[in-house]
Amino acid sequence: MSGGAVAAVDLGATSGRVIVGHVDQAAGRLDLDHVARFPNGPVRLASGLHWDFTGLSRDLTRGLAAAFRGEPDVASIGVDSWAVDYGLLRGGRLLGEPFHYRDARNDAAVEAVHARVPFAELYRRNGLQFLPFNTVYQLAAEQASGWLDLADSLLLIPDLIGFQLTGARVAERTNASTTGLVAVESGEWDDDLVERLGFAPSVFAPLVNPGDSLGGLRTEVADDLDAPAGIEVVAVGSHDTASAVVAVPMRAESAAYISCGTWGLVGVELERPVTTDAAREANFTNEGGVDGRVRFLHNVMGLWLLSESVRWWERDGDAIDLPELLAAAASVTGQVAVFDANDPRFLAPGDLPGRIAEWCREHDVTAPQTRAEFARSIVESLAEAFANAVRIASVLSGVDVATIHVVGGGALNELLCRRTADRSGLPVLAGPVEATAIGNVLVQARAQGFAEGDLESLRALVARAFAPVRYEPSGR
């Protein structure tokens, strides 16, 4: 077994990156070269809130071209992104820019779906927590508008990019598990549920597993990238959280993880799903993981609360330095408001500081006054939500959690990590920051023979290459 290089396309809700990973498990080598970074975000069209998929495709193509210029020996490409969103195609052509999951069209669709299949039954079948933007609800909105009837294929965002690169129409299993249309026990499309909801089973692509090959680049794509002919595209844990969990250097039998970016995904890794009434009432989800593992977790609103508040403040032309804002937040003394970070009013873009103040008024809590107080209130509220989710995950799953691992961008937020340790009473191990890209790289590396073994073997390599920062609870 020798080492080599692979290219990871990692798309988040606010930005995308192309990263070249070098892996040699035998030599203990795992390092990343950041080749390209580009913005990503919603665009408002006459029909609603969409993704600029055209611009995203252009930027990732440029990023991949830069990857091959810098590292001609890249052996494969893997793509991960956020979950639930998709493109509709007919005759191989995209019918329009994909809708953004925060679009308001989903509100009425929820009631339509539950009228046909009550949520309790949905949960038994798909194991997913209720989120109004799950694909199943978005498709009900597409059906009501008539667009779904025009499509002959539906591909989730990473699969859509894979189709553009290779021509292969597939649905990678970890991301497909977030649609609400995959049976939680079998991991296959639930055709009975699909038909009961009035969707055409034929639009859903065959399921593949992380590590499976999608085939080589289309000739014209290879030419655009100046890439060697036959470069392979490999399915990874294409839901970004599935890739991130691969790179959590944890002992799954005694640890919880928080993959913290725009969202905070808080949970444990299991061998079997938990679909009890208690899990449903706690709104915990069972999503597919790499190597057949189950990501038993709860979605918390995440750093969206902070980033969207900053965006709102900057509308007036004020440039806000985030490290300075967090330093000021850390210096805030006395009690600050702790609000419900999962309140649905915080989901849509807009005046989040105003909505936080509104929540405080409704609950007879003193609202923050300064930007530093708002930032501290957000951090404290996230830390409390994270700690509470860890406690519930432990009870529902039976995992005796002794350590919390924070990966993703939130691992850089020292105040958030410290307060999560304090509020949970458990040590927090922060890092790696680039967990999603690392997980993407490792699944490709294993497929290419640059690494081998189970997830525990891959995580051991992560632990050697990226030492986490440890935060002990202070008792405050």
C-alpha positions as CSV (number, residue, x, y, z in Angstrom):
1,M,0.0,0.0,0.0
2,S,1.4,3.3,-1.1
3,G,0.1,6.9,-0.7
4,G,-1.4,9.3,-3.2
5,A,-3.5,12.4,-3.7
6,V,-7.3,12.9,-4.2
7,A,-9.5,16.0,-4.7
8,A,-12.4,16.8,-2.3
9,V,-15.2,19.1,-3.4
10,D,-16.8,20.3,-0.2
11,L,-19.9,22.5,-0.6
12,G,-21.4,24.3,2.4
13,A,-24.4,26.6,2.7
14,T,-22.2,29.7,2.7
15,S,-19.1,28.6,0.8
16,G,-17.5,25.9,-1.3
17,R,-13.9,24.6,-1.3
18,V,-11.7,22.4,-3.4
19,I,-9.1,20.6,-1.3
20,V,-6.4,18.2,-2.4
21,G,-5.7,15.6,0.2
22,H,-2.4,13.6,0.4
23,V,-2.8,10.3,2.3
24,D,-0.2,7.6,3.1
25,Q,-1.6,5.5,6.0
26,A,1.6,3.4,6.2
27,A,3.7,6.6,6.7
28,G,1.1,8.2,8.9
29,R,0.6,11.0,6.4
30,L,-2.7,13.0,6.1
31,D,-2.5,16.6,5.0
32,L,-4.7,19.0,3.1
33,D,-3.9,21.6,0.4
34,H,-6.6,24.2,0.1
35,V,-6.8,24.9,-3.6
36,A,-9.9,27.1,-4.0
37,R,-12.6,28.7,-2.0
38,F,-15.7,30.4,-3.3
39,P,-18.9,31.9,-1.9
40,N,-22.2,30.1,-2.0
41,G,-25.6,31.3,-0.9
42,P,-29.2,31.8,-1.9
43,V,-30.5,34.0,-4.7
44,R,-34.1,35.3,-4.7
45,L,-35.9,34.8,-8.0
46,A,-39.5,35.5,-8.9
47,S,-40.3,31.9,-8.0
48,G,-38.7,32.0,-4.6
49,L,-35.4,31.3,-2.8
50,H,-33.0,29.3,-4.9
51,W,-29.3,28.2,-5.1
52,D,-27.1,29.7,-7.8
53,F,-26.2,26.3,-9.1
54,T,-24.9,27.6,-12.4
55,G,-22.4,29.9,-10.5
56,L,-21.6,27.1,-8.1
57,S,-20.8,24.7,-11.0
58,R,-18.6,27.3,-12.6
59,D,-16.6,27.9,-9.4
60,L,-16.1,24.3,-8.6
61,T,-14.9,23.6,-12.2
62,R,-12.3,26.4,-11.8
63,G,-11.3,24.9,-8.4
64,L,-10.9,21.4,-9.8
65,A,-8.8,22.8,-12.7
66,A,-6.6,24.5,-10.2
67,A,-6.3,21.2,-8.3
68,F,-5.0,19.4,-11.4
69,R,-2.6,22.2,-12.2
70,G,-1.1,22.0,-8.8
71,E,-1.2,18.2,-8.4
72,P,-1.4,16.3,-11.7
73,D,-1.4,13.0,-10.0
74,V,-4.8,13.4,-8.3
75,A,-6.3,9.9,-8.5
76,S,-10.0,10.7,-8.0
77,I,-12.6,13.3,-7.1
78,G,-15.3,13.2,-4.4
79,V,-18.2,15.6,-3.7
80,D,-20.1,16.3,-0.5
81,S,-22.6,19.1,0.3
82,W,-25.5,20.0,2.5
83,A,-28.5,17.7,2.5
84,V,-32.1,17.6,1.3
85,D,-31.8,19.9,-1.7
86,Y,-31.9,18.6,-5.3
87,G,-32.3,19.4,-9.0
88,L,-35.0,18.2,-11.3
89,L,-33.9,17.1,-14.7
90,R,-35.6,16.1,-18.0
91,G,-33.7,14.6,-20.8
92,G,-30.4,15.2,-18.9
93,R,-31.1,19.0,-18.6
94,L,-31.7,20.9,-15.4
95,L,-35.3,22.3,-15.3
96,G,-34.2,25.3,-13.2
97,E,-32.0,26.5,-10.4
98,P,-32.6,24.2,-7.4
99,F,-34.8,25.6,-4.6
100,H,-33.1,26.6,-1.3
101,Y,-34.3,24.6,1.7
102,R,-35.2,27.9,3.5
103,D,-37.8,28.8,0.9
104,A,-41.2,29.4,2.4
105,R,-43.0,27.1,-0.1
106,N,-42.5,24.1,2.3
107,D,-44.9,25.4,4.9
108,A,-48.1,24.3,3.2
109,A,-46.5,21.1,1.9
110,V,-45.9,19.7,5.4
111,E,-49.7,19.6,6.1
112,A,-50.3,17.9,2.7
113,V,-47.8,15.2,3.4
114,H,-49.0,14.5,6.9
115,A,-52.6,14.3,5.7
116,R,-51.5,11.3,3.6
117,V,-49.0,9.8,6.0
118,P,-49.2,10.9,9.6
119,F,-45.8,11.9,11.1
120,A,-45.7,9.0,13.6
121,E,-45.9,6.6,10.7
122,L,-43.3,8.6,8.7
123,Y,-40.9,8.4,11.6
124,R,-41.3,4.6,11.9
125,R,-40.6,4.3,8.2
126,N,-37.8,6.8,7.7
127,G,-36.5,7.5,11.2
128,L,-36.1,11.2,10.4
129,Q,-36.7,14.1,12.8
130,F,-39.3,16.6,11.7
131,L,-37.8,19.4,9.7
132,P,-40.1,21.4,7.4
133,F,-37.5,21.4,4.6
134,N,-36.9,17.6,4.4
135,T,-36.9,16.6,0.8
136,V,-40.2,14.7,1.2
137,Y,-42.0,18.1,2.0
138,Q,-40.1,19.9,-0.8
139,L,-41.3,17.3,-3.3
140,A,-44.9,17.8,-2.1
141,A,-44.5,21.5,-2.9
142,E,-43.0,20.6,-6.4
143,Q,-46.0,18.3,-6.9
144,A,-48.5,21.0,-6.1
145,S,-46.8,23.4,-8.5
146,G,-46.8,20.8,-11.3
147,W,-43.0,20.9,-11.8
148,L,-42.5,17.4,-10.5
149,D,-44.6,16.0,-13.3
150,L,-42.2,17.5,-15.8
151,A,-39.1,15.7,-14.4
152,D,-37.8,12.3,-15.4
153,S,-35.0,12.4,-12.8
154,L,-34.2,13.9,-9.4
155,L,-30.7,14.2,-8.1
156,L,-29.5,15.5,-4.8
157,I,-26.9,18.3,-5.0
158,P,-23.7,16.1,-4.8
159,D,-25.2,13.5,-7.1
160,L,-26.2,16.3,-9.6
161,I,-22.6,17.4,-9.6
162,G,-21.5,13.8,-10.1
163,F,-23.8,13.5,-13.0
164,Q,-22.3,16.6,-14.6
165,L,-18.8,15.2,-14.1
166,T,-19.5,11.6,-15.2
167,G,-23.0,11.2,-16.7
168,A,-23.8,8.7,-14.0
169,R,-27.2,9.1,-12.3
170,V,-27.0,7.7,-8.8
171,A,-28.1,8.5,-5.3
172,E,-25.5,8.2,-2.6
173,R,-27.0,6.5,0.4
174,T,-26.0,8.7,3.3
175,N,-27.5,11.8,1.6
176,A,-30.5,9.9,0.3
177,S,-31.3,9.0,3.9
178,T,-32.1,12.6,4.5
179,T,-34.9,12.7,1.9
180,G,-37.5,11.0,4.1
181,L,-38.1,8.5,1.4
182,V,-35.5,5.8,2.3
183,A,-36.6,3.0,4.7
184,V,-34.7,3.3,7.9
185,E,-34.3,-0.4,8.4
186,S,-33.4,-1.5,4.9
187,G,-31.6,1.6,3.6
188,E,-33.5,1.3,0.3
189,W,-36.0,3.6,-1.4
190,D,-39.4,3.0,0.3
191,D,-41.4,2.5,-2.9
192,D,-44.6,2.1,-1.1
193,L,-44.2,5.4,0.7
194,V,-43.1,7.1,-2.6
195,E,-46.3,5.9,-4.3
196,R,-48.6,6.8,-1.4
197,L,-47.3,10.3,-1.6
198,G,-48.0,10.4,-5.3
199,F,-44.4,10.6,-6.5
200,A,-43.1,8.6,-9.4
201,P,-40.6,5.9,-8.3
202,S,-38.8,6.2,-11.6
203,V,-37.4,9.7,-10.8
204,F,-35.2,8.3,-8.0
205,A,-31.8,7.1,-9.0
206,P,-30.2,3.8,-8.0
207,L,-28.6,3.9,-4.5
208,V,-24.8,3.6,-4.2
209,N,-22.5,3.4,-1.1
210,P,-19.6,5.6,-0.1
211,G,-16.5,4.2,-1.8
212,D,-18.4,3.1,-5.0
213,S,-17.1,4.4,-8.3
214,L,-19.3,6.7,-10.5
215,G,-16.9,6.1,-13.4
216,G,-14.5,8.4,-15.2
217,L,-14.8,12.0,-16.1
218,R,-16.7,12.9,-19.3
219,T,-14.2,13.6,-22.0
220,E,-15.3,17.2,-22.4
221,V,-15.1,17.7,-18.6
222,A,-11.6,16.2,-18.4
223,D,-10.6,18.6,-21.2
224,D,-12.0,21.6,-19.3
225,L,-10.1,20.6,-16.2
226,D,-7.0,19.7,-18.1
227,A,-7.2,16.4,-16.2
228,P,-5.9,13.0,-17.4
229,A,-8.4,10.8,-19.2
230,G,-10.1,8.3,-16.9
231,I,-9.9,10.2,-13.7
232,E,-12.4,8.5,-11.4
233,V,-15.2,10.1,-9.4
234,V,-15.8,8.3,-6.2
235,A,-19.0,8.4,-4.1
236,V,-18.1,9.6,-0.6
237,G,-20.3,10.3,2.4
238,S,-21.9,12.9,0.2
239,H,-24.0,14.4,3.1
240,D,-21.3,16.7,4.6
241,T,-22.1,15.5,8.1
242,A,-21.6,11.9,7.1
243,S,-18.1,12.8,5.8
244,A,-17.4,14.9,8.9
245,V,-18.3,12.1,11.3
246,V,-15.8,9.8,9.5
247,A,-13.1,12.3,10.7
248,V,-14.2,12.6,14.3
249,P,-11.3,11.0,16.2
250,M,-13.6,9.4,18.8
251,R,-14.4,6.2,20.5
252,A,-18.0,5.8,19.3
253,E,-19.0,3.8,22.3
254,S,-18.3,6.6,24.7
255,A,-18.5,9.9,22.8
256,A,-20.8,12.4,21.3
257,Y,-20.0,14.6,18.3
258,I,-21.1,18.1,17.3
259,S,-20.5,18.9,13.6
260,C,-20.8,22.6,13.9
261,G,-21.1,25.0,11.0
262,T,-24.2,26.7,9.7
263,W,-26.0,23.9,11.5
264,G,-25.0,22.1,14.7
265,L,-25.5,18.4,14.2
266,V,-25.4,16.8,17.7
267,G,-25.4,13.1,18.2
268,V,-23.8,9.7,18.6
269,E,-22.8,7.0,16.1
270,L,-24.7,3.7,16.4
271,E,-24.9,0.3,14.6
272,R,-28.7,0.3,14.6
273,P,-31.4,3.0,14.3
274,V,-33.5,4.2,17.3
275,T,-37.1,4.8,16.2
276,T,-38.9,4.7,19.6
277,D,-41.7,7.0,20.5
278,A,-39.3,8.8,22.8
279,A,-36.8,9.4,20.0
280,R,-39.6,10.8,17.8
281,E,-40.9,13.0,20.6
282,A,-37.4,14.3,21.2
283,N,-37.1,15.0,17.4
284,F,-34.0,12.9,16.9
285,T,-33.0,11.6,13.5
286,N,-31.5,8.5,12.1
287,E,-29.4,9.2,9.1
288,G,-27.1,7.0,7.1
289,G,-23.4,7.0,7.9
290,V,-20.3,5.6,6.1
291,D,-19.9,1.8,6.4
292,G,-23.5,1.3,7.3
293,R,-23.3,3.2,10.6
294,V,-26.2,5.3,11.9
295,R,-25.9,9.0,12.7
296,F,-28.4,9.4,15.6
297,L,-28.5,13.1,16.0
298,H,-30.5,16.3,16.5
299,N,-30.3,19.4,14.3
300,V,-29.6,22.6,16.2
301,M,-29.8,25.9,14.4
302,G,-25.9,26.3,14.7
303,L,-23.6,29.2,13.8
304,W,-26.3,30.4,11.3
305,L,-27.6,32.4,14.3
306,L,-24.3,34.3,14.5
307,S,-23.5,34.6,10.8
308,E,-27.0,35.8,9.8
309,S,-27.0,38.3,12.7
310,V,-23.7,39.7,11.5
311,R,-25.0,39.9,8.0
312,W,-28.0,41.8,9.2
313,W,-25.9,44.3,11.2
314,E,-23.6,44.8,8.2
315,R,-26.5,46.0,6.0
316,D,-25.9,49.5,7.3
317,G,-22.3,49.4,5.9
318,D,-20.6,48.5,9.2
319,A,-17.9,45.9,8.7
320,I,-17.8,43.5,11.7
321,D,-14.7,41.7,12.7
322,L,-15.9,38.3,14.0
323,P,-12.9,37.6,16.3
324,E,-13.3,41.0,17.8
325,L,-17.0,40.5,18.3
326,L,-16.4,37.1,20.0
327,A,-13.7,38.7,22.2
328,A,-16.2,41.3,23.3
329,A,-18.8,38.6,23.9
330,A,-16.4,36.7,26.1
331,S,-15.9,39.9,28.2
332,V,-19.6,40.4,28.8
333,T,-20.3,40.0,32.6
334,G,-23.5,39.0,34.3
335,Q,-26.4,37.0,33.1
336,V,-27.4,37.1,29.4
337,A,-30.5,35.7,27.8
338,V,-30.5,32.0,27.0
339,F,-33.2,31.5,24.3
340,D,-34.4,28.4,22.4
341,A,-32.0,28.1,19.6
342,N,-34.4,25.6,17.9
343,D,-37.3,28.0,17.7
344,P,-38.5,27.9,14.0
345,R,-38.7,31.7,13.9
346,F,-34.9,31.7,13.5
347,L,-34.9,29.5,10.3
348,A,-35.5,32.2,7.7
349,P,-33.0,34.8,6.7
350,G,-33.6,38.3,8.0
351,D,-33.5,40.3,11.2
352,L,-32.3,37.6,13.7
353,P,-31.3,40.0,16.4
354,G,-34.9,41.4,16.2
355,R,-36.3,37.9,16.5
356,I,-34.1,37.1,19.4
357,A,-35.3,40.2,21.2
358,E,-38.9,39.2,20.3
359,W,-38.4,35.8,21.8
360,C,-37.1,37.4,25.0
361,R,-40.1,39.7,25.3
362,E,-42.5,36.8,24.8
363,H,-40.7,34.8,27.6
364,D,-40.2,37.7,30.0
365,V,-36.4,37.5,29.6
366,T,-34.2,40.6,29.5
367,A,-33.1,41.0,25.9
368,P,-29.5,41.7,24.8
369,Q,-28.8,45.4,24.1
370,T,-25.4,45.5,22.5
371,R,-23.9,43.5,19.7
372,A,-21.5,41.9,22.1
373,E,-24.5,40.9,24.3
374,F,-26.3,39.4,21.4
375,A,-23.2,37.4,20.4
376,R,-22.8,36.2,23.9
377,S,-26.5,35.3,24.1
378,I,-26.2,33.3,20.9
379,V,-23.1,31.4,22.1
380,E,-24.8,30.6,25.5
381,S,-28.0,29.5,23.8
382,L,-26.1,27.2,21.4
383,A,-24.0,25.8,24.2
384,E,-27.1,25.0,26.2
385,A,-28.8,23.5,23.2
386,F,-25.7,21.4,22.4
387,A,-25.4,20.2,26.0
388,N,-29.1,19.3,26.2
389,A,-29.0,17.4,22.9
390,V,-26.0,15.4,24.1
391,R,-27.8,14.5,27.3
392,I,-30.9,13.3,25.4
393,A,-28.9,11.4,22.8
394,S,-27.2,9.5,25.7
395,V,-30.5,8.6,27.3
396,L,-32.2,7.6,24.1
397,S,-29.3,5.6,22.6
398,G,-27.8,4.1,25.7
399,V,-24.3,5.5,24.9
400,D,-22.6,6.6,28.1
401,V,-21.1,9.8,26.8
402,A,-17.8,10.7,28.5
403,T,-16.4,13.1,25.9
404,I,-17.9,15.6,23.3
405,H,-16.0,16.1,20.1
406,V,-16.6,19.4,18.2
407,V,-15.5,19.4,14.6
408,G,-16.0,21.9,11.8
409,G,-15.9,25.7,12.0
410,G,-17.3,25.7,15.5
411,A,-14.1,24.0,16.7
412,L,-12.4,27.4,16.1
413,N,-14.9,29.2,18.4
414,E,-13.1,29.0,21.8
415,L,-15.9,30.6,23.7
416,L,-18.5,28.2,22.3
417,C,-16.3,25.2,23.0
418,R,-15.6,26.4,26.6
419,R,-19.3,27.1,27.3
420,T,-20.4,23.8,25.9
421,A,-18.0,22.0,28.2
422,D,-19.2,24.1,31.1
423,R,-22.9,23.6,30.4
424,S,-22.5,19.8,29.7
425,G,-20.1,19.1,32.5
426,L,-18.0,17.1,30.0
427,P,-14.7,17.7,28.4
428,V,-14.8,19.0,24.9
429,L,-12.2,18.0,22.3
430,A,-12.2,20.6,19.4
431,G,-11.0,19.6,16.0
432,P,-10.3,18.9,13.3
433,V,-11.8,22.1,11.7
434,E,-11.8,20.5,8.2
435,A,-13.5,17.3,9.3
436,T,-15.8,17.2,6.3
437,A,-13.0,17.5,3.8
438,I,-10.9,15.0,5.7
439,G,-13.7,12.4,5.7
440,N,-14.3,13.0,2.0
441,V,-10.5,12.5,1.4
442,L,-10.3,9.4,3.5
443,V,-13.2,7.5,1.9
444,Q,-11.6,8.2,-1.5
445,A,-8.1,7.2,-0.2
446,R,-9.5,3.9,1.0
447,A,-11.1,3.3,-2.4
448,Q,-7.8,4.1,-4.1
449,G,-5.8,1.9,-1.8
450,F,-3.9,4.7,-0.1
451,A,-5.6,3.7,3.2
452,E,-7.3,0.6,4.5
453,G,-9.3,-0.7,7.5
454,D,-12.5,0.3,9.3
455,L,-13.6,3.7,10.5
456,E,-11.6,3.3,13.7
457,S,-8.5,2.8,11.6
458,L,-9.2,5.9,9.6
459,R,-9.9,7.9,12.8
460,A,-6.6,6.8,14.3
461,L,-4.9,8.4,11.3
462,V,-6.9,11.6,11.9
463,A,-6.0,11.7,15.6
464,R,-2.3,11.4,14.7
465,A,-2.4,14.2,12.1
466,F,-4.7,16.7,13.8
467,A,-4.4,16.8,17.6
468,P,-7.6,18.2,19.1
469,V,-7.7,21.1,21.6
470,R,-9.1,20.0,25.0
471,Y,-11.5,22.1,27.1
472,E,-12.3,21.0,30.6
473,P,-15.6,22.0,32.3
474,S,-15.0,24.8,34.8
475,G,-18.1,24.3,36.8
476,R,-19.5,27.7,35.9
